[in-house]
Amino acid sequence: MPNHQRCASPLPVARKQNDHPSGLHTLCFSVGLERFGFFLVSSILVLYLNEHARLTTTSAVQTLGCFLSATYLTTLLGGRLCDGQLGRRQTALWGCGLQTAGYLLFLVDSPFGLFSALVLLALGSGLFKAGTQTLTASLYIESDPRRDRGFSLLYLVINVGALVAPLLAGLLHRHAGWAYIFVLASLSTALSWLSLFRACRWLVAGKSVLPPSVLHYTAAKEQQTHQRLAWILLAGIVFTVGSMQSHSTLLLWVRDRTERHLASFEVPVAWFAAAPAALVLVVTPLMSALFAALRRRKREPSTFHKILLGLVLTWFAAVPMWAASLLALGGQRTSALWVLLCLTILALSEMLVIALAPSEISRLAPREKQGRWLSYWFVAQAVGNMVGGLVRL
């Protein structure tokens, strides 16, 4: 019997329209821990490569871009494993285990240890993403209005980790050392593994209690579905190119060309890596209120059109940094407000593209191919990270 069918306990059914299945809360806890560990390391990885591993700034940015791309490309394998005999939960568990080992390998402090750590982290992250995204999708039927809110809630939890982790990484980098960062990251993913391991009765019964979708596509309907998928993937690529800069060239711009002093306090560079997550948490309730008002007037755009709006906003995020680059032609440091304005626009786009795209793709995908279709979304982000690694300010 496949691993994803071994637990027979029924999934608790939500009592109210706004309630979510209990499995979503378990997933939020596990994903939050895993993402905390990942952001703890990735937020300062370009600094580690440049300052500790002695890579040039160009090589450090390119290495970060390749690494982030790999964390998304490996979801192709994860998606296949989710749809196959290994199952969604086991795929996610393997992802947690590989990441825990990867963080510990940084402590070897050698070129081989660094390479091995990055390989294990890339593979583990890809398996975990594929496993947890398909687990989330399996909690809802395609027509369930709670699906978008469920994915958005999961993404908010991710951003809490993305906010706290860089702040803590900056303090540990300055006052403790690299080893403490890697040990803490490994403990976080180990706890994530434990929570998933104990969550059998909530996470594997979705398929047995939710009726599978039976989709009868005409040729025109199938073409429309593929066209929508293509637009969503394009939005993911474009957004990720911009977003990747917040942990690479924008971080180096902040370090070298931005005024960071508040009175006598110098803001740590790593804290700027936490700004995107903080801004997402700020703009989310405002955006939710806006769409709620539009919903009451029956003018709320569809999920697909929200994603297209996010694609347009992503292009405008480059405008503040273009202005800052003109002001810095003489070599002077520019205001941090330019960086924050760029990140604010990206935060708006992020909640429209990254938070909603997995929900829309899982709704469009045939039930038996959800893992593979969701992996295409992560591949789009891999392409975006690879292109983003080539961008220079």
Contacts in CASP RR format, 6 or more apart in sequence:
PFRMAT RR
TARGET T0000
AUTHOR 0000-0000-0000
METHOD contacts of the structure
MODEL  1
MPNHQRCASPLPVARKQNDHPSGLHTLCFSVGLERFGFFLVSSILVLYLN
EHARLTTTSAVQTLGCFLSATYLTTLLGGRLCDGQLGRRQTALWGCGLQT
AGYLLFLVDSPFGLFSALVLLALGSGLFKAGTQTLTASLYIESDPRRDRG
FSLLYLVINVGALVAPLLAGLLHRHAGWAYIFVLASLSTALSWLSLFRAC
RWLVAGKSVLPPSVLHYTAAKEQQTHQRLAWILLAGIVFTVGSMQSHSTL
LLWVRDRTERHLASFEVPVAWFAAAPAALVLVVTPLMSALFAALRRRKRE
PSTFHKILLGLVLTWFAAVPMWAASLLALGGQRTSALWVLLCLTILALSE
MLVIALAPSEISRLAPREKQGRWLSYWFVAQAVGNMVGGLVRL
2 84 0 8 1.000
2 85 0 8 1.000
2 86 0 8 1.000
2 87 0 8 1.000
3 85 0 8 1.000
3 86 0 8 1.000
3 87 0 8 1.000
3 89 0 8 1.000
3 90 0 8 1.000
4 86 0 8 1.000
4 87 0 8 1.000
4 88 0 8 1.000
4 89 0 8 1.000
4 90 0 8 1.000
4 204 0 8 1.000
4 207 0 8 1.000
5 204 0 8 1.000
5 207 0 8 1.000
5 208 0 8 1.000
6 200 0 8 1.000
6 204 0 8 1.000
7 200 0 8 1.000
7 201 0 8 1.000
7 204 0 8 1.000
7 205 0 8 1.000
8 205 0 8 1.000
8 208 0 8 1.000
9 200 0 8 1.000
9 201 0 8 1.000
9 205 0 8 1.000
10 205 0 8 1.000
10 208 0 8 1.000
10 209 0 8 1.000
11 21 0 8 1.000
11 22 0 8 1.000
11 23 0 8 1.000
11 139 0 8 1.000
11 201 0 8 1.000
11 202 0 8 1.000
11 205 0 8 1.000
11 206 0 8 1.000
11 208 0 8 1.000
11 209 0 8 1.000
11 210 0 8 1.000
12 21 0 8 1.000
12 22 0 8 1.000
12 23 0 8 1.000
12 202 0 8 1.000
13 21 0 8 1.000
13 209 0 8 1.000
14 20 0 8 1.000
14 21 0 8 1.000
14 146 0 8 1.000
17 145 0 8 1.000
17 146 0 8 1.000
18 146 0 8 1.000
18 149 0 8 1.000
19 146 0 8 1.000
20 139 0 8 1.000
20 146 0 8 1.000
20 149 0 8 1.000
20 150 0 8 1.000
20 153 0 8 1.000
21 139 0 8 1.000
21 140 0 8 1.000
21 202 0 8 1.000
21 206 0 8 1.000
22 202 0 8 1.000
23 139 0 8 1.000
23 199 0 8 1.000
23 202 0 8 1.000
23 203 0 8 1.000
24 136 0 8 1.000
24 139 0 8 1.000
24 150 0 8 1.000
24 153 0 8 1.000
24 154 0 8 1.000
26 195 0 8 1.000
26 196 0 8 1.000
26 199 0 8 1.000
26 202 0 8 1.000
26 203 0 8 1.000
27 132 0 8 1.000
27 135 0 8 1.000
27 136 0 8 1.000
27 154 0 8 1.000
27 199 0 8 1.000
27 203 0 8 1.000
28 153 0 8 1.000
28 154 0 8 1.000
28 157 0 8 1.000
29 157 0 8 1.000
29 195 0 8 1.000
30 92 0 8 1.000
30 96 0 8 1.000
30 132 0 8 1.000
30 192 0 8 1.000
30 195 0 8 1.000
30 196 0 8 1.000
30 199 0 8 1.000
31 132 0 8 1.000
31 154 0 8 1.000
31 157 0 8 1.000
31 158 0 8 1.000
31 192 0 8 1.000
32 157 0 8 1.000
32 158 0 8 1.000
32 160 0 8 1.000
32 161 0 8 1.000
32 192 0 8 1.000
33 188 0 8 1.000
33 189 0 8 1.000
33 191 0 8 1.000
33 192 0 8 1.000
33 195 0 8 1.000
34 96 0 8 1.000
34 99 0 8 1.000
34 128 0 8 1.000
34 132 0 8 1.000
34 188 0 8 1.000
34 189 0 8 1.000
34 192 0 8 1.000
35 157 0 8 1.000
35 158 0 8 1.000
35 161 0 8 1.000
35 162 0 8 1.000
35 165 0 8 1.000
36 161 0 8 1.000
36 164 0 8 1.000
36 165 0 8 1.000
36 185 0 8 1.000
36 188 0 8 1.000
37 99 0 8 1.000
37 103 0 8 1.000
37 165 0 8 1.000
37 184 0 8 1.000
37 185 0 8 1.000
37 188 0 8 1.000
37 189 0 8 1.000
38 99 0 8 1.000
38 121 0 8 1.000
38 125 0 8 1.000
38 165 0 8 1.000
38 185 0 8 1.000
38 189 0 8 1.000
39 161 0 8 1.000
39 162 0 8 1.000
39 165 0 8 1.000
39 166 0 8 1.000
39 169 0 8 1.000
39 273 0 8 1.000
39 277 0 8 1.000
40 165 0 8 1.000
40 166 0 8 1.000
40 168 0 8 1.000
40 169 0 8 1.000
40 181 0 8 1.000
40 184 0 8 1.000
40 185 0 8 1.000
40 188 0 8 1.000
41 103 0 8 1.000
41 106 0 8 1.000
41 121 0 8 1.000
41 169 0 8 1.000
41 181 0 8 1.000
41 182 0 8 1.000
41 185 0 8 1.000
42 64 0 8 1.000
42 68 0 8 1.000
42 247 0 8 1.000
43 162 0 8 1.000
43 165 0 8 1.000
43 166 0 8 1.000
43 169 0 8 1.000
43 170 0 8 1.000
43 247 0 8 1.000
43 270 0 8 1.000
43 273 0 8 1.000
43 274 0 8 1.000
44 166 0 8 1.000
44 169 0 8 1.000
44 170 0 8 1.000
44 173 0 8 1.000
44 181 0 8 1.000
44 270 0 8 1.000
44 273 0 8 1.000
45 64 0 8 1.000
45 67 0 8 1.000
45 247 0 8 1.000
46 60 0 8 1.000
46 61 0 8 1.000
46 64 0 8 1.000
46 247 0 8 1.000
46 248 0 8 1.000
46 251 0 8 1.000
46 252 0 8 1.000
47 173 0 8 1.000
47 251 0 8 1.000
47 269 0 8 1.000
47 270 0 8 1.000
48 178 0 8 1.000
49 55 0 8 1.000
49 59 0 8 1.000
49 60 0 8 1.000
49 63 0 8 1.000
49 64 0 8 1.000
50 56 0 8 1.000
50 57 0 8 1.000
50 60 0 8 1.000
52 178 0 8 1.000
53 60 0 8 1.000
53 111 0 8 1.000
53 114 0 8 1.000
55 63 0 8 1.000
57 252 0 8 1.000
61 248 0 8 1.000
61 249 0 8 1.000
61 252 0 8 1.000
61 389 0 8 1.000
62 389 0 8 1.000
62 390 0 8 1.000
64 247 0 8 1.000
64 248 0 8 1.000
64 389 0 8 1.000
65 244 0 8 1.000
65 248 0 8 1.000
65 385 0 8 1.000
65 386 0 8 1.000
65 388 0 8 1.000
65 389 0 8 1.000
66 386 0 8 1.000
66 389 0 8 1.000
67 118 0 8 1.000
67 121 0 8 1.000
67 122 0 8 1.000
68 244 0 8 1.000
68 247 0 8 1.000
68 382 0 8 1.000
68 385 0 8 1.000
69 382 0 8 1.000
69 383 0 8 1.000
69 384 0 8 1.000
69 385 0 8 1.000
69 386 0 8 1.000
70 118 0 8 1.000
70 122 0 8 1.000
70 123 0 8 1.000
70 382 0 8 1.000
71 121 0 8 1.000
71 122 0 8 1.000
71 124 0 8 1.000
71 125 0 8 1.000
71 126 0 8 1.000
71 129 0 8 1.000
71 382 0 8 1.000
72 126 0 8 1.000
72 129 0 8 1.000
72 378 0 8 1.000
72 379 0 8 1.000
72 380 0 8 1.000
72 381 0 8 1.000
72 382 0 8 1.000
72 385 0 8 1.000
73 122 0 8 1.000
73 378 0 8 1.000
73 379 0 8 1.000
73 382 0 8 1.000
74 122 0 8 1.000
74 123 0 8 1.000
74 124 0 8 1.000
74 125 0 8 1.000
74 126 0 8 1.000
74 127 0 8 1.000
75 126 0 8 1.000
75 127 0 8 1.000
75 129 0 8 1.000
75 130 0 8 1.000
75 374 0 8 1.000
75 375 0 8 1.000
75 378 0 8 1.000
75 379 0 8 1.000
76 372 0 8 1.000
76 375 0 8 1.000
76 378 0 8 1.000
76 379 0 8 1.000
77 123 0 8 1.000
77 126 0 8 1.000
77 127 0 8 1.000
77 130 0 8 1.000
78 91 0 8 1.000
78 126 0 8 1.000
78 127 0 8 1.000
78 130 0 8 1.000
78 131 0 8 1.000
78 371 0 8 1.000
78 375 0 8 1.000
79 91 0 8 1.000
79 130 0 8 1.000
79 131 0 8 1.000
79 134 0 8 1.000
79 371 0 8 1.000
79 372 0 8 1.000
79 374 0 8 1.000
79 375 0 8 1.000
80 371 0 8 1.000
80 372 0 8 1.000
80 375 0 8 1.000
81 87 0 8 1.000
81 90 0 8 1.000
81 91 0 8 1.000
81 94 0 8 1.000
81 127 0 8 1.000
81 130 0 8 1.000
82 88 0 8 1.000
82 91 0 8 1.000
82 130 0 8 1.000
82 131 0 8 1.000
82 134 0 8 1.000
82 370 0 8 1.000
82 371 0 8 1.000
83 134 0 8 1.000
83 368 0 8 1.000
83 369 0 8 1.000
83 370 0 8 1.000
83 371 0 8 1.000
83 372 0 8 1.000
86 94 0 8 1.000
87 131 0 8 1.000
88 131 0 8 1.000
88 132 0 8 1.000
88 134 0 8 1.000
88 135 0 8 1.000
88 138 0 8 1.000
88 203 0 8 1.000
88 204 0 8 1.000
88 371 0 8 1.000
89 131 0 8 1.000
89 135 0 8 1.000
89 196 0 8 1.000
89 199 0 8 1.000
89 200 0 8 1.000
89 203 0 8 1.000
89 204 0 8 1.000
91 127 0 8 1.000
91 128 0 8 1.000
91 130 0 8 1.000
91 131 0 8 1.000
92 127 0 8 1.000
92 128 0 8 1.000
92 130 0 8 1.000
92 131 0 8 1.000
92 132 0 8 1.000
92 135 0 8 1.000
92 196 0 8 1.000
93 193 0 8 1.000
93 196 0 8 1.000
93 197 0 8 1.000
94 124 0 8 1.000
94 127 0 8 1.000
95 123 0 8 1.000
95 124 0 8 1.000
95 125 0 8 1.000
95 126 0 8 1.000
95 127 0 8 1.000
95 128 0 8 1.000
96 124 0 8 1.000
96 128 0 8 1.000
96 189 0 8 1.000
96 190 0 8 1.000
96 192 0 8 1.000
96 193 0 8 1.000
96 196 0 8 1.000
97 124 0 8 1.000
97 189 0 8 1.000
97 190 0 8 1.000
97 193 0 8 1.000
98 120 0 8 1.000
98 121 0 8 1.000
98 123 0 8 1.000
98 124 0 8 1.000
98 127 0 8 1.000
99 120 0 8 1.000
99 121 0 8 1.000
99 124 0 8 1.000
99 125 0 8 1.000
99 128 0 8 1.000
99 189 0 8 1.000
100 186 0 8 1.000
100 189 0 8 1.000
100 190 0 8 1.000
100 193 0 8 1.000
101 120 0 8 1.000
102 116 0 8 1.000
102 117 0 8 1.000
102 120 0 8 1.000
102 121 0 8 1.000
102 186 0 8 1.000
103 117 0 8 1.000
103 121 0 8 1.000
103 182 0 8 1.000
103 183 0 8 1.000
103 185 0 8 1.000
103 186 0 8 1.000
103 189 0 8 1.000
104 182 0 8 1.000
104 183 0 8 1.000
104 186 0 8 1.000
105 113 0 8 1.000
105 114 0 8 1.000
105 116 0 8 1.000
105 117 0 8 1.000
105 120 0 8 1.000
106 113 0 8 1.000
106 114 0 8 1.000
106 117 0 8 1.000
106 178 0 8 1.000
106 179 0 8 1.000
106 182 0 8 1.000
107 179 0 8 1.000
107 182 0 8 1.000
107 183 0 8 1.000
108 114 0 8 1.000
108 116 0 8 1.000
108 117 0 8 1.000
126 378 0 8 1.000
129 378 0 8 1.000
130 371 0 8 1.000
130 374 0 8 1.000
130 375 0 8 1.000
130 378 0 8 1.000
131 371 0 8 1.000
133 358 0 8 1.000
133 362 0 8 1.000
133 371 0 8 1.000
133 374 0 8 1.000
134 362 0 8 1.000
134 370 0 8 1.000
134 371 0 8 1.000
134 374 0 8 1.000
135 203 0 8 1.000
136 150 0 8 1.000
136 151 0 8 1.000
136 154 0 8 1.000
136 358 0 8 1.000
136 362 0 8 1.000
137 147 0 8 1.000
137 358 0 8 1.000
137 359 0 8 1.000
137 362 0 8 1.000
137 370 0 8 1.000
137 374 0 8 1.000
138 206 0 8 1.000
138 207 0 8 1.000
138 210 0 8 1.000
138 370 0 8 1.000
139 206 0 8 1.000
139 210 0 8 1.000
140 146 0 8 1.000
140 147 0 8 1.000
140 150 0 8 1.000
140 210 0 8 1.000
141 210 0 8 1.000
141 211 0 8 1.000
141 213 0 8 1.000
142 213 0 8 1.000
142 362 0 8 1.000
142 363 0 8 1.000
147 359 0 8 1.000
147 362 0 8 1.000
147 363 0 8 1.000
148 303 0 8 1.000
148 356 0 8 1.000
148 359 0 8 1.000
150 359 0 8 1.000
151 355 0 8 1.000
151 356 0 8 1.000
151 358 0 8 1.000
151 359 0 8 1.000
152 284 0 8 1.000
152 351 0 8 1.000
152 355 0 8 1.000
152 356 0 8 1.000
152 359 0 8 1.000
155 351 0 8 1.000
155 354 0 8 1.000
155 355 0 8 1.000
156 280 0 8 1.000
156 281 0 8 1.000
156 284 0 8 1.000
156 355 0 8 1.000
159 276 0 8 1.000
159 277 0 8 1.000
159 280 0 8 1.000
159 281 0 8 1.000
160 277 0 8 1.000
160 281 0 8 1.000
161 277 0 8 1.000
162 274 0 8 1.000
162 276 0 8 1.000
162 277 0 8 1.000
162 280 0 8 1.000
163 274 0 8 1.000
163 277 0 8 1.000
163 278 0 8 1.000
163 281 0 8 1.000
164 274 0 8 1.000
165 274 0 8 1.000
166 270 0 8 1.000
166 271 0 8 1.000
166 273 0 8 1.000
166 274 0 8 1.000
166 277 0 8 1.000
167 270 0 8 1.000
167 271 0 8 1.000
167 274 0 8 1.000
168 184 0 8 1.000
169 181 0 8 1.000
169 270 0 8 1.000
169 273 0 8 1.000
170 268 0 8 1.000
170 269 0 8 1.000
170 270 0 8 1.000
170 271 0 8 1.000
171 268 0 8 1.000
172 180 0 8 1.000
172 181 0 8 1.000
172 184 0 8 1.000
173 181 0 8 1.000
173 268 0 8 1.000
173 270 0 8 1.000
174 268 0 8 1.000
196 203 0 8 1.000
212 367 0 8 1.000
212 368 0 8 1.000
213 366 0 8 1.000
213 367 0 8 1.000
215 366 0 8 1.000
217 225 0 8 1.000
225 364 0 8 1.000
228 304 0 8 1.000
228 360 0 8 1.000
228 364 0 8 1.000
229 361 0 8 1.000
229 364 0 8 1.000
229 373 0 8 1.000
229 376 0 8 1.000
231 304 0 8 1.000
231 307 0 8 1.000
231 308 0 8 1.000
231 311 0 8 1.000
232 304 0 8 1.000
232 307 0 8 1.000
232 357 0 8 1.000
232 360 0 8 1.000
232 361 0 8 1.000
232 377 0 8 1.000
232 380 0 8 1.000
233 376 0 8 1.000
233 377 0 8 1.000
233 379 0 8 1.000
233 380 0 8 1.000
234 311 0 8 1.000
234 380 0 8 1.000
235 307 0 8 1.000
235 308 0 8 1.000
235 310 0 8 1.000
235 311 0 8 1.000
235 314 0 8 1.000
235 353 0 8 1.000
235 357 0 8 1.000
236 311 0 8 1.000
236 353 0 8 1.000
236 354 0 8 1.000
236 357 0 8 1.000
236 377 0 8 1.000
236 380 0 8 1.000
236 381 0 8 1.000
236 384 0 8 1.000
237 380 0 8 1.000
237 381 0 8 1.000
237 383 0 8 1.000
237 384 0 8 1.000
237 387 0 8 1.000
238 311 0 8 1.000
238 314 0 8 1.000
238 315 0 8 1.000
238 384 0 8 1.000
239 310 0 8 1.000
239 311 0 8 1.000
239 314 0 8 1.000
239 346 0 8 1.000
239 349 0 8 1.000
239 350 0 8 1.000
239 353 0 8 1.000
239 354 0 8 1.000
240 380 0 8 1.000
240 381 0 8 1.000
240 383 0 8 1.000
240 384 0 8 1.000
240 385 0 8 1.000
240 388 0 8 1.000
241 384 0 8 1.000
241 385 0 8 1.000
241 387 0 8 1.000
241 388 0 8 1.000
241 391 0 8 1.000
242 314 0 8 1.000
242 317 0 8 1.000
242 318 0 8 1.000
242 346 0 8 1.000
242 388 0 8 1.000
242 391 0 8 1.000
243 276 0 8 1.000
243 346 0 8 1.000
243 350 0 8 1.000
243 354 0 8 1.000
244 384 0 8 1.000
244 385 0 8 1.000
244 388 0 8 1.000
244 389 0 8 1.000
244 391 0 8 1.000
245 388 0 8 1.000
245 391 0 8 1.000
245 393 0 8 1.000
246 272 0 8 1.000
246 273 0 8 1.000
246 275 0 8 1.000
246 276 0 8 1.000
246 343 0 8 1.000
246 346 0 8 1.000
247 273 0 8 1.000
248 388 0 8 1.000
248 389 0 8 1.000
248 391 0 8 1.000
249 391 0 8 1.000
249 392 0 8 1.000
249 393 0 8 1.000
250 272 0 8 1.000
250 321 0 8 1.000
250 339 0 8 1.000
250 342 0 8 1.000
250 343 0 8 1.000
250 393 0 8 1.000
251 269 0 8 1.000
251 270 0 8 1.000
251 272 0 8 1.000
251 273 0 8 1.000
252 393 0 8 1.000
253 321 0 8 1.000
253 324 0 8 1.000
253 339 0 8 1.000
253 393 0 8 1.000
254 260 0 8 1.000
254 269 0 8 1.000
254 272 0 8 1.000
254 336 0 8 1.000
254 339 0 8 1.000
255 269 0 8 1.000
257 328 0 8 1.000
257 331 0 8 1.000
257 333 0 8 1.000
257 334 0 8 1.000
258 333 0 8 1.000
258 334 0 8 1.000
258 335 0 8 1.000
258 336 0 8 1.000
258 339 0 8 1.000
259 333 0 8 1.000
259 334 0 8 1.000
259 335 0 8 1.000
259 336 0 8 1.000
260 266 0 8 1.000
260 267 0 8 1.000
260 269 0 8 1.000
260 336 0 8 1.000
261 267 0 8 1.000
267 336 0 8 1.000
272 336 0 8 1.000
272 339 0 8 1.000
275 339 0 8 1.000
275 340 0 8 1.000
275 343 0 8 1.000
276 343 0 8 1.000
276 346 0 8 1.000
276 347 0 8 1.000
276 350 0 8 1.000
279 340 0 8 1.000
279 343 0 8 1.000
279 344 0 8 1.000
279 346 0 8 1.000
279 347 0 8 1.000
280 347 0 8 1.000
280 350 0 8 1.000
280 351 0 8 1.000
282 347 0 8 1.000
283 344 0 8 1.000
283 347 0 8 1.000
283 348 0 8 1.000
283 351 0 8 1.000
284 351 0 8 1.000
287 348 0 8 1.000
287 351 0 8 1.000
287 352 0 8 1.000
291 300 0 8 1.000
291 306 0 8 1.000
294 300 0 8 1.000
294 301 0 8 1.000
301 309 0 8 1.000
303 356 0 8 1.000
303 359 0 8 1.000
303 360 0 8 1.000
303 363 0 8 1.000
304 360 0 8 1.000
306 352 0 8 1.000
306 356 0 8 1.000
307 352 0 8 1.000
307 353 0 8 1.000
307 356 0 8 1.000
307 357 0 8 1.000
307 360 0 8 1.000
309 352 0 8 1.000
310 348 0 8 1.000
310 349 0 8 1.000
310 352 0 8 1.000
310 353 0 8 1.000
311 349 0 8 1.000
311 353 0 8 1.000
313 345 0 8 1.000
313 348 0 8 1.000
313 349 0 8 1.000
313 352 0 8 1.000
314 345 0 8 1.000
314 346 0 8 1.000
314 349 0 8 1.000
314 353 0 8 1.000
316 345 0 8 1.000
317 342 0 8 1.000
317 343 0 8 1.000
317 345 0 8 1.000
317 346 0 8 1.000
317 349 0 8 1.000
318 342 0 8 1.000
319 342 0 8 1.000
320 338 0 8 1.000
320 339 0 8 1.000
320 341 0 8 1.000
320 342 0 8 1.000
320 345 0 8 1.000
321 338 0 8 1.000
321 339 0 8 1.000
321 342 0 8 1.000
321 393 0 8 1.000
323 338 0 8 1.000
324 334 0 8 1.000
324 335 0 8 1.000
324 338 0 8 1.000
324 339 0 8 1.000
325 393 0 8 1.000
327 334 0 8 1.000
327 338 0 8 1.000
328 334 0 8 1.000
357 377 0 8 1.000
358 374 0 8 1.000
358 377 0 8 1.000
361 373 0 8 1.000
361 374 0 8 1.000
361 376 0 8 1.000
361 377 0 8 1.000
362 370 0 8 1.000
362 373 0 8 1.000
362 374 0 8 1.000
364 373 0 8 1.000
365 371 0 8 1.000
365 372 0 8 1.000
365 373 0 8 1.000
365 374 0 8 1.000
366 373 0 8 1.000
END
